[in-house]
Amino acid sequence: MNSKIIFIILLGFIFSLNVLAIDPVSKIAKANKAKELAKEAYINGKYQEAIKHYSYLLDSLNYESEEAQLNRAHSYFQLKDTINAFDNYRSLSTASSKDIQSRAFLQMGNLSEQQKEYENALSYFKEALKANPANQEARYNYELLKKKMKEQEENQDQQQDQQDQDKDQQDKKEENKEQESKEDQDSESQQQKDDQEKSQEDKEAEQNQQKEDGEQSKDEQEQKSDAEQKKDQEQKQNEDTQEVESEEQQPMEPSTREKLEQMNVSEEKAKMILEALRNKEAQYFQQMRKKATERPKSNKPDW
């Protein structure tokens, strides 16, 4: 049962093909009808419907029409279906009609420009002009895009120059900041050095003052010592004088008088000799004290 159904279906399909092959008038009529519906839809802005009729005409009926292919590509372009539009335009890049070929390259350039693929867009505009030098729209788009790219390049150069200037200014600011920081550090270091030098000078001045005070105190002590020694010397001389006078006033002992008589020396002469000896002794001690109280010279040690 199933085999019979399949066989009948196959026979019907073969019969239909034969009818189409035998009836070319029917195929032409369907193609013309599809072309009319597609064109009407395209003019009325019904691009999705136009694509449907153009696809039936080109794919189902295998109708060869470069104009229909171009309009189907335009319909995809209007619907912003970039991929299908570009593929349909590219299929016309080898069209037999140079005008259609030029228009296809023009649209490929427009799509590339929309994608900001400017180098590719320029290349497609060139191909459009090669195919048809009279394509003014392609020429205009080429010149306009070329001018736009040049302006962008100049703007980029200006932006780069501005960035370089900003960078130089920033570097200069940082350099000035580093210089100011270094100057501040140098100033602080110099201030510290000045403070240290001043502190050292103050310390040396204090030491010199202490030394001068010490020397002055030493001089005062030496002066005082000289005065005391002089006073002691005068007191000693007075005591010696008093002692001599006291001895002169005291009578000489008998034993001493006997010894003087034996030596054949009178008492007065003995006293004179004794007084001379005492004077010599006094002079000797006076000289010894004077040498002891003399200040040493500055270029020689105290010892």
Secondary structure, DSSP 4 states (H G I P E B T S, - for coil): -HHHHHHHHHHHHHHHHHHHHH-HHHHHHHHHHHHHHHHHHHHTT-HHHHHHHHHIIIIIS----HHHHHHHHHHHHHTT-HHHHHHHHHTTTT-S-HHHHHHHHHHHHHHHHHTT-HHHHHHHHHHHHHH-TT-HHHHHHHHHHHHHHHHHHHHHHHHHHHHHHHHHHHHHHHHHHHHHHHHHHHHHHHHHHHHHHHHHHHHHHHHHHHHHHHHHHHHHHHHHHHHHHHHHHHHHHHHHHHHHHHHHHSPPPHHHHHHHHHTT--HHHHHHHHHHHHHHHHHHHHHHHHHHHSPPPTTS---
